[in-house]
Amino acid sequence: MDTDPNANVGPVMQALSDYMASQVTTPLPEAVATKTKQHILDTLGAMITGTRLEPGERALAFARSLGGPEEACVPGTDLVIPAINAAITNGMCAHADETDDSHSAGFWHPGCAVVPAALSLGERRASSGQTLLSAVALGYDIGSRVTMLLGARDFSQRGHKSTHNVGGNFGAHAACGVIAGFNAPRMRWLLAYAAQQASGTYAWQRDVAHIQKSFDFGGMSARNGVCSALMVDAGCTAVNDIFSGKHNYFEAFAPEADPAGLITEIGQTYEIMNASIKKWAVGSPIQASLDSLQAIILEHDLAPDDIVAIRSHVGDAEAHIVDNREMPDICLQHCLALMVLERTAGFHALHDYARMQDPAVLKERAKVTLIPDAELGKALPRRQAIIEVDTSDGRTLTHRTDDVRGTPDNAMTQAEVDAKARELMAPILGADRTDELIAAIGSLETISDLRTLRPLLIA
């Protein structure tokens, strides 16, 4: 048993934990800070709208039943509850549907795990906005590096294990370590607790209500990160190096992995720069099809009656995820039908279950054929699509989207990120308060106490 906190620490863990501890006091590069603010704002929008969706409502009912001291708020509600409870609730709200961000190479959704954990613990500790920025950026880094070393998609799809849960756990723990101000030994213990809790199976795909999925992707990881940080802060110790030695994490889950990848270019390559913000609040395999269909409709000024048929070519590995699903925002045929009728796909239209039975929508939906495409499937993790539209005057119009709007190679502008946030938040917080919140997140490094954001967040 290691009694010395510096005993039996390998070179990778030493470098990693030293770097993690340094982020407590090291400001981010300007471009990274700007991108981090965008992801925090985007996740807040997902949290706030999530409070009005069924997974969020169930999480709120659970949180209200627990009671406890007022430590952290649930944005979009009047709840101020214990930090651990706020983390699980906010995490479930953030992934109550498909609004939140993603990291394709790491095959996980960082925001719904990392931001709720960091924000909840940050409120409890009256942390600064600058600390929150550093915490969130580190969470994206560590969660992504671990899942990429595991082999991400192959790890999930071949072994039935979920990188979404693994990345969320490591990411939330790392973020909480910065919020807690841990030194290198405590960061190492925190990673040991993360490894023991990084679990989950790919069975979440069978969850038609999205409630368990919201827990798997967001709530569980956020809760675990806050809980472990509070335990370490209270004096709980753990294994000094979970990434080397007997029974280490990679030996158990990916013996072929080289742990040195955890520190390769760390501090130079920030994985939050490789994360994506969704323009459309839909399942990721639908994004490119919406981009392509909108481009065709706008370029050729097509009305619904001008369109005879739509063929959507989607990667064969993921086509089944969005094929005629029960939920509107993960049903490709329904989403494309809305695009035909409205020339866009707004959040509220995409979450209106009644419109799935609307005769006008069903008429357009009947025109849509989903075609699993093996060649597009080879393009993963880039989710590409080809749309073919047959028109009433005999033309066939084609558009291919290689880089979805919001991905690193086709990033949304600050104005687009702000506009999405307004669409999500204003119906709940009001237009003026939403604008104030957007401005506050934009100048997050000037905030000395995260609790000063509460009047802008609660409803």
N, C-alpha and C positions, 0 to 999 in steps of 0.2 A: 504493500500500500504506500502511495506517495504522501509523505507528510510535509515535505518541502514543496511549496507551490512552484518552484523552478526546476524540480527534479524530473528526469525522464521526459524532457520536452525536446522533440525533434526540431531540425532546422526550419522546416516548413511552418510548423505551428509557431515557432518563436517569431519568425518574420511576420506571419499572419496576425498573431495577437498583438505584436508591437504596432503594426500598422493600424489595426482596429482601435487600439488605445489612443493612437495619435490623432484620430479623427474627432476626439472629444474637443480638441482645441484648434484644429486646423481648418481654416475656411476653405470652401470649395472654389475651384476655378470658376470664373464668371459664367462661362457657357454652361457648365454643369449645374451651377446654382439656378440659372434661368430654367433649364430643363426640369430640374427637381421641383421648382415652384409650379410648373405646368402640371406635373404628375400629381402633386399634392392637391391642386385645385380640381383636377379632373376626378380624383378619388373622392374628394368632398362632395362633388356633384353626384357621384354614384351613391355615396352614403345617404345623402339627403333624399334623393328620389327613392332609394331602397326602403326608406321607412314607410312608404305608401304601397309597397308591393308585399305579397304574401310572405315571402321568407323573412323580410324585415319586420312585418307585423308579428310573426311568431317569435322572433328574437326579442322584440320589445316586450311582448307578454311575459316571456321567460325572465327578462331583466327586471320588470316591475314586480315579479313575484319574489325576488330575492332581497330587495331592500338594501340597506347598508349605507355607509357614509358617502357624502357627496364629494367625489374626487375628480370626476371627468364627465363631460357631457356627451349626449348622443345627438349630433347635429341633425336639425330638422324636427326635433321634439323638445319637450320641456324636461327631459330626464337628465339629472346629474347624479351619477351612481359610482360605486367603487371602480377603480381603474381596470381591474381584471374583467369585471362585468361589462364595462364600457367597451373594452377591446373586443370581446366576443360579439357583442351586439353590433358595434360599428363594422366589424369585419363581415358579418352576415349581411348587413344592409348594403355594404359596398359591392358585394357580389350577389345581390338579390336577383339580378338578371345579368345581361351581357353588356353593361355600360362601361365597365372598368377596363384598365389598361392590360397589356400583356407583354411578354418577352419571348419572342418566337424561338430563339436559339436555346433558351433555357427551359422552354415549354412550361411556363407557369404564369400566373397573374400576380405580379408583385404588389401593386397598389393596395388591393383589398386586404392583404396581410400586413404589409410593412407600415403603411400610413396609420391605420387604426391603432396598431400597437404603439408606435412612436408618439402619436398624438395623445392617447389615453394616459400613458405613463408620463408624458411631458406635462400634461395638465396637473397630474398629482404632484409632480416635483417642481412646478412653476418654472419649467425650462424656457429658454429663449428661443426665438424663431430661428436664429442661426444654428443652435444645437439641433433643432428639428430638421433643418436642411441637411446637415451632416449625417444625422441618423438615418434619414430616408435614403440618401444616396448610398450609404454603406450597406443598408439592407438589400437594395437592389443588386449591389455588387456581390455580396456573399451568397445570397440565395441563388443567383444566376450561375456563379462559378461552381457551386456544389452540383447543381443539376446538370450543367454541361459536362462535368467530369463523369457523372453517372451514365452519360449517353442519352440523356433527355428522352426523346421520342422512343427510341428502341427500348430504353429502360421501362417506360410506361406500357408500350403496346406489346412488347414481347413478354415482359415479366408481370404484367397486370398490376404493377405498382404505380402510384401516381406522383409524378414529379411536382405537380401543383401543390400537393401537401408538403413535400420535402422542401421545395424552394421557399414556400411560405414560412415554414418553421425556422429554417436557418436565417432567412431574411429578417423576420420579426425579431428573433433573438439578437442579431447583430445590431439592429436599430435600437433596441432597448438598452444594449450595452453602452451605446453612446449617450443616450438620454440619462442613464444612471451614472455616467462619468467613470466607468470602470477602467482600471489599469490592466496591463497585459495578463497577469495571472487570473484575474476575475473574468476577463474575456475568454480565457481558455476554459474555465469552468462553465461559463455560459454556453459555449459551443458544445461541451459535453452533454449538458441538459438538452440542447437542441437536437443532438443526434439521437438521444433516447426517445424523443417524442416525434421525430420525423417519420411518419408512417402514413399509410393509406393505400387503398386499392383503386383500380380504375373503374370500380363498380358505380362510381358517381354518375357515369353516363346513363344509368338506368333510372335516375331520379327525375321523374316527370314534373315534379312540383318545384324543383330547384332549391328546396329547403336544405336537404342534406348537402347538396353541392355548395351552397353558400357557406355552410359550416366548414366543409372540407377545404375550400379554397381560401377563405378569409377568416372566419370566426375562430376556428380551432388554432390556427397558427398565431393569430394576434393574441389570443388568450394565453397560449403557451409561452410566448415571448415575454409578456408582462409578468406572468407568474414566476418564471425562472429568474428574471432580473430581480424581482423582489426577494426571492429566496437567497440568491447570491448576495444581495445587499444586506440580508439579515444574518449572513455568516455561513451559509451552506457552501460546502466545498464539493469538488467533483474530481474526476479523472483529469490529469494535467494535459494530456494530449490525446484527444479522441481520434485523431487522424493518423496516428502511427502506433506501433507496439501491438501486443497481442489483443486480438478481438477488436481491432480498430474499425471505424465506420466503413471505410472503403473495402477492407478485407471481407466484411460482412455483405456488402451490397454491390460492389464493383471492383473485384480483385485486380482487374486489368487497368484500373485508373491510376494515373500518376498524380499524387497529391500536390506535386509542384505546380500544377495548373492553378491551384488556389491563389498563388502569389505572382504568377506570370503577369508582368506589366501592371500590377496593382498600383494604383496611384497615378497611372498614366492612361489606362483604359478604364473608363467608368461605364458600367453596364447600363446605367439609367439612360445613357446616350443611345443605347441599342434597343430600348423599350419603345413600344408603340402606344399611342393614344387613339382610340377609335373615333373616327368621324361619325360612323353610324352605330347606334346602340343595339347591335345585333350580334349573333354568334359569329365568331371570326371567319369561318369558311364562307360566309355570305358577303363579307366586306367587298371583295373584288368584283363580284357580280353586280352589286349596287353601283359601284364606281363606273363600271362599263356601261350598264344600262342607262344611267343618268347621262353619261357622255353622249350616247347615241340619241337619246330623246332630245336633249338640248341642241345638239349640233344640227339635227334634221327637223327640229320643231314638230315632233310627232305628238298627235293626240291619241287617246286610247283607240278610237276607231281606225286609226292608221295602222295599227299593229294587228297582224294576223296570228303570229306565233313567235315565241321566245325560247331559244335553246341556251341553257346555261351550262357551260362546261366547267366542272369543278374537279379538283384533285380526287382521285378515286379512294384514297385512304381516309378522306374526311367527308365525302359526299353524304354518307348515311347519317351523319350527325345532324344535318339540316334538311333532310328530305321529308317533307310533309309531316313535320313535328307538331305536337299539340300546343306548344307555346308560340305566340305570334312572332316573337323576336328571334327565334331560332328555327323558323320555318322559311326556307328560301323561297318557295313558291308564293307564299303570302307576302313576304317583304318586297319581292319584285312586282307583285300586283299593286301594292301601295305606291311604288315608284312610278308605275305607269299612270296611275290616277292623279298623283300629286306632284310629280317631278322631283320629289324629295322623299325622305323617310324620317320624319320627325319622331322624337322619343315617345310622345303621347299617342300618336297614331300606331306606333309599333307595339304599344302595350295595351291596346284596346281589344280585349278578347271578343267583344261583340262584333267588331268589324270582320272577324274571321268567318262570320255567317252573313255578312252584308252581300246581297245579290250583285252589286256593282263590283265588289272585290272578287267574289267568286267567278264572275265572268272573265275578269283579267287573269285570275289565277289559273283558269282552265287552259290558258294559252301557253303556260310555262312548262317546259320539260327540263328536268335536271339530268345531266349526262355525266356520270363518273368518267374521268379522263385520266388514264394511266400516265400520259406524258406530263400533265400538269401535276400529278401526284409526285413525280420525281423532283419537282421544284421546291418541295417542303424543305426548310420551314417557311419559305416565302409562299404565301397563299395567293396564287394567281387564278385568273378566270378568263374565259372567253365567252362573250355574249354574241349570239346571232339573232337578229330580228328580221322576220319576214314581214313585209309591208303590204298593204292592200293594193298598191300599184305595181306589185311584182318584184320589188327589190329585196335583196338580202343584205342587211347592214351588219357589219362585224366590228367589234372592239375588244381588244385584249388589255387587261390590266396586269402588269407585272409587279408594280409596287403600289400597294394600296395606300390611299391617302391616310396619313397619320403614322406610317411606318418610317423608320429612320431615313430611308432613301427618298421619301416623299412626305416630309414632315408637315404637320399643320402649322400655320402661323400662330403667333400669339393672339391675333384677333379671332381666329377660328376657335382656338381653345377657350377664349373668353366667351365667345358666342354660344358654344356648347354648354358652358357652365351656366350662362344666363337661362338657356332653355330648360335646363334641369332644375335649377334652384329657385328661379323667380316665382313660379306658381306656389311655392311653399314659404319662402322667406320674404317675398315681395321684391319688386324691382330695385328700389333704392338700397335696401339692405344687401341685396345680391351684389350690386355695384360696389358697395363699401367692402364687402368680403373679398371680391376679386382684387380690389386695390390693396387690401391688407395682405393678401397672399403674395401679391406682386412685390411688396416691400417687407417680406417676412424677416429679413435679417435685421430690421430695425426694431422688432418687437422684443421686449425684454422679458415678458411673462406671457406664456401661451393662454393663460386664463383670461387675459384681456380680450381674446377673440370670442368668448362665450356669448356676449350680447348679440354678436353677428350670426352665431351658429344656431342658437336655440330658437324654437318656434312655439 
